[in-house]
Amino acid sequence: MKTRELKVSVKVTVPKTVIDNTDEPYFYKIGFEKEDDVVKNEVENGVEAWFDGFELVEPRIGDNIEIAETGEETVTAKLHYTVLVEIL
């Protein structure tokens, strides 16, 4: 099986209250939990994904309108992954 590595980033926006009420580093926890989702949903022929870390980013206008409409302050992070994909 031939494979190659891809770099993939996924944006996640959550209400600030969720982060404030979490005892552990929220985006690290979510990053590791989403590894399987990244393999299945973000690439074709994904074999395995590794969480590489995250960076906080400013949300753009139009991102996650349903959260913004509640008036809650939100935090957005870009989660970075290395994904191993099979070359067919």
C-alpha positions as CSV (number, residue, x, y, z in Angstrom):
1,M,0.0,0.0,0.0
2,K,1.4,3.4,-1.0
3,T,0.6,6.3,1.2
4,R,1.4,10.0,1.6
5,E,1.0,12.6,4.3
6,L,-1.3,15.5,4.0
7,K,-1.6,18.5,6.3
8,V,-5.2,19.3,7.2
9,S,-6.7,22.1,9.3
10,V,-10.3,22.2,10.8
11,K,-11.9,25.2,12.4
12,V,-13.8,24.8,15.6
13,T,-15.9,27.6,17.2
14,V,-17.3,27.2,20.7
15,P,-18.9,29.6,23.2
16,K,-16.3,31.0,25.6
17,T,-18.4,29.7,28.6
18,V,-17.7,26.1,27.4
19,I,-13.9,26.7,27.6
20,D,-14.2,28.6,30.9
21,N,-16.1,25.6,32.4
22,T,-13.6,23.0,31.3
23,D,-10.8,21.9,33.7
24,E,-8.5,20.7,31.0
25,P,-7.1,22.4,27.8
26,Y,-10.3,22.3,25.7
27,F,-8.9,22.5,22.2
28,Y,-6.2,19.8,22.9
29,K,-8.9,17.5,24.1
30,I,-11.1,18.1,21.1
31,G,-8.2,17.9,18.8
32,F,-7.4,14.3,19.9
33,E,-11.1,13.3,20.0
34,K,-11.6,14.5,16.3
35,E,-8.7,12.4,14.8
36,D,-11.1,9.7,13.6
37,D,-13.5,12.2,12.2
38,V,-10.7,13.9,10.2
39,V,-9.7,10.5,8.7
40,K,-13.3,9.8,7.7
41,N,-14.7,13.2,6.7
42,E,-11.8,15.6,5.7
43,V,-9.9,13.4,3.2
44,E,-10.5,10.6,0.7
45,N,-8.8,7.3,1.5
46,G,-7.7,8.3,4.9
47,V,-5.8,5.8,6.9
48,E,-4.8,7.6,10.1
49,A,-4.6,11.1,11.5
50,W,-2.4,12.7,14.2
51,F,-3.3,15.9,16.0
52,D,-0.4,18.4,15.6
53,G,-1.8,21.2,17.7
54,F,-4.0,24.3,17.3
55,E,-3.9,28.1,16.9
56,L,-6.5,30.6,18.1
57,V,-7.9,32.6,15.2
58,E,-10.3,35.5,14.8
59,P,-13.7,34.3,13.4
60,R,-14.7,35.8,10.1
61,I,-18.1,37.4,9.5
62,G,-20.5,34.6,8.6
63,D,-18.7,31.8,10.5
64,N,-21.1,29.8,12.7
65,I,-23.9,32.3,12.5
66,E,-26.1,30.2,14.9
67,I,-23.6,30.8,17.7
68,A,-23.1,34.4,16.9
69,E,-26.9,35.1,17.0
70,T,-27.1,34.0,20.7
71,G,-24.9,37.0,21.6
72,E,-22.4,34.8,23.4
73,E,-18.7,35.5,23.1
74,T,-17.0,32.7,21.1
75,V,-13.5,31.4,20.7
76,T,-12.3,29.9,17.4
77,A,-9.3,27.6,16.9
78,K,-7.8,26.0,13.9
79,L,-6.9,22.4,14.7
80,H,-4.0,21.0,12.7
81,Y,-3.5,17.4,11.7
82,T,-1.2,15.2,9.7
83,V,-3.2,12.7,7.8
84,L,-1.9,9.5,6.2
85,V,-3.8,8.8,3.0
86,E,-3.7,5.7,0.7
87,I,-2.7,6.4,-2.9
88,L,-4.8,4.3,-5.2
